[in-house]
């Protein structure tokens, strides 16, 4: 199976779009989504940004067709992604379906599809009554589910399928950036940003990025279904100041340039998930094509 140069170039461009750090602005809400299916000519990318309120992005791509006419072998692909960002709240979702079918008289087939949902917020936290040196402690709660289902004649045909989720933190006092690799279920990462103060005053820049990504590779009668649902939610549940000795500084004052109180964000309903409607449509597409070819 020949890989297309266009696919490699598209993926390189997507990496620049989706994974490059945003400009170091005081306020930034960003949501970006990319979906691409190889050989079936389907892709989409969306992005949104704001300095207040909410940033959102959604996109879906799906198709079925011949791999390389007149070769009768066919491939099916469907992918979707969504992302939403508010200050202190991040939602990301990605899903993909891929299948290929070698029919009587066919040769071989292969399909490669990816989907990514990425949400970002950044802010500047101001501390008054700060110790000479210390650190800001963000308490974060992340909950989600990542699953990959592969049906194939042999296990190696499933080796390239994945669903991965990362919470990445950058900003003042973090060198290099800190990345938490998240698994299904509840995670409670603690994020610490070191600072030095002048006259009891410190301003600390922070950026948090929640990326949900999936990939499905299907060849020679294999099928893949990957769902990465972290759409509800990565939530900052508290913010505290500690001195360099690790003692809580209860009298320190905290404020943010966005006006967000990170100790009182509250619950959130999450980004509207494409999972039910879109995945149902993609599943119908997959079953229809496989049924026709069977």
N, C-alpha and C positions, 0 to 999 in steps of 0.2 A: 504494500500500500504506500503510495507516494504522498508525502506531506506537502501541502501547498505553501509556497513562500508567502503568499498573502496572509495566511493564518499566523505565521510567525511575526510578520510585521504588525498585524493587528494587535496581537497580544503584547508586543513591545510598547505600542502606543497606549494600550489600555493600562499597562503597568505604570506608565508615566502619569496618566490621568488619575488613576484610582489610588495609587500608593504614594505619590509624592506628597510631602508635607505642605500644608497650606502656608500662605504668607503669615509672618508673625504679626498679626493684628491683635489689638487689645480684645476685640469682640469678633467672634467668628462662629457661625453655624453653617455646617456643610453636610449635604447628603449627596452621595454619588452611587450610581448603579451601572454595571456593565454586564451584558449577556452576549455570548458568541457561540454559534454552532458551526463547526467545520463541515465542509462539503455540501451542506444544504443551504448555504448562502443567507443565513439569517443572523442578524445582530441588532442590538440596540444599546444606547447609552444615554443616560439622563443625569443631570446634576441640578442642585438647587443650593442657594446660599442666602444668608440674611444676617443682619447684625442685631435683630431682636425678633421675638416671636418664635416661629418654627420654620425649619428648612426641611423640604421633603423631595423625594425622587422615587419614581416607579418606572419599570419597563418590562416588557415581555417579548420573547421571540420564539416562534415555533414553526416547524416545517417538516415535510416528509418528501422524499424524492429519490430518484436513481442516483447511485454513487457516481458512476462514470458511464453514461450511455455509450454503446448499446448494452453494456453489462447490465443484466437484469437485477442484480443485487441492489437492495435499497437500504436507506438509513432514515431514521426518525429522530428528531431532536426537539426538545422544548426546554426553555429556561425562563426564569423570572427572578426579579430582585426588587427589593424596596428598602428604603432607609429614611429615617426621620431623626432630626436633632433638635433638642432644646437645651438650655443651659442646665447641666447636671443630669440630663436624661438622654440616652442614646438607644435607638432601635435599629436593628439590621436583620435582613432576611434574604436568603438566596435558595433557589431550588433548580434542579435540572433533571431531565429525563433523556436518555439516549438508548437507541436500539438499532441493530442492523440485522438483516435477514439474508442469508445466502439461499437463493431459490434453486430449483433444479436447472442445471445448465449454467449456473453462475460460477464465479471464480472466488471472490472473497470480498469482504466489506469492512469498513471501519468508520466510526463517527466519534468526534471529540468535541465536547461542549463544556463551557464554564459559565458561572454566574457569580457576581459579587455584589454585595450591598455594604456600603461604608457610610458611617455617620460620625460627625466630628463636632465637638464644641471646644472653644478656647476662651479664656477669660483672664483677668488680672485681679488677684486677691490682695487687698490692702490690710495690713496688720498694724494696729496701734497698741501701745503698751507692750511691745514685743521685747523678748530677751535679746541680748547682744547677738546670739546665734541660736539657731534651733531649726525646727522643721514643722511644716504644715502637714497634717495627717488627714487625708481624704478617706472616709469609709465608703466603700462601694459595694452594692449588691447586684449581681448579674445572674440572670436565670434564663435558660434556653435549652433547646434540644437539637442535636445534630445526629442524623441517621443516614446510612448508605446501604442500599439493598442492591445486590448484583446477582443476576441469574445468568450462568454461563456454563458451557460444556466442560471447562476446566478452570481451576482457581487463578492461574496467571492472567487470564483475560480480565480479571477484576482488579488487578494490582494498581491501576492508575486512577481508580475512583476515590474521591475524598470529600469530606466536609470538615472545614476547620474554622475556628473562631478565635480572634485575638483582640484583647483590649490593650492598646498601646498608649502610654503616657509620656509626654514630652513637656519640657518647660524649664524654668529656673530650678537649679539644684538637682537636676537629673541628667547625668552624663555617663553613658549614652542613654537614650530613651529606654524606658522600662516596658517590657511586653509580657503580658499574662496570657498563656495559652489555655483557653477555656474548654472544659468538657461539658457534656450534657448534665443538666441539673443546676443546683444552686452553687455559686462561687462567691466568696467574700474577700476579694483582694483589698489590701491596704496600700494606699499610695502615699509616699512620703516625699515632700519637696523641701530640701534644705534652703535656709536663708540666713543672711546677715542683716542686722538692722542698724540704722543710724538715728540716734536720739529716740529710740523706741518705735521707729517707723520702718516698715518694710513693704515692698510691693513685689508680688510673686506671680509670674506668668505660668499658666497651666494649660495644657491641651490634652484632651482625651479622644481616642479614636476607637470605635468598635467596628470591626470588619468581619463579616460573615461571607465565606466563599465555599463554592462547591465545584467539583469537576466530575464529569462522567465520560469515560472512554469505553466504547462498545465495539467489538469486532467479532465477526464470524459467529453469528447467532447468540450473541450476548446482549443483555439489557441491563441498564443501570437507572436507579432512582435515588437521588441525593437531595435531602432537605436539611437546611440549616436555619432554624427558626429562633433567632435571638431578638424577636420583635417586641418582647415584653419581659425584661427590659434590663439595660444597664442604668442603675440609679445611684446617684450620690446620696447617701443617707446621713452623712455627718461630716463636719469639718472642725478640727481642733488644732491648737498650737501647743507644741512641746519645746522645752529648752534643750540645749545640747546634751544634757544629762538624762534626757528621756522623761522628765517630769512635766505633767500637764500644767500649762499656764492658764489658769481659769479666768484671770482678769483681763486677758488680751481681747481687744476689740477686732472684729472681722467685718469687712464689707467687700463688695465686688463691683467692678466697673459696669457689669451688666445689670446690677441691681438685684441679683439673685441671692437669696438667703439659703446657702447650702446646708444649713441645719434644719430647714423647714421647706423642703421641696414637695413632699407629699407623694401619694401614689399617682400613677398615670395609666391610662388605658392602652397605650402603645400605638404603634403605627398600624394603619389599616393593612391587614395581612393579605397578600395575594394568594395565600396557600390554598384556600378552599376552592374559590372560583377558578383560578388559573390552573392549579394542579388538576382539578377535575377535567378541565378542557384538555390539558396536555395528556392526561391519562386516557381520555376518550380518543384522542388523536393516535396515541401509541397503539391502543388496542385495535382501532380500526385498521391501521396499516398492517399490523401483524396478522389480523384476521384475513385481510385481502390476500396477503402473501402466502398464508398457510394453505 
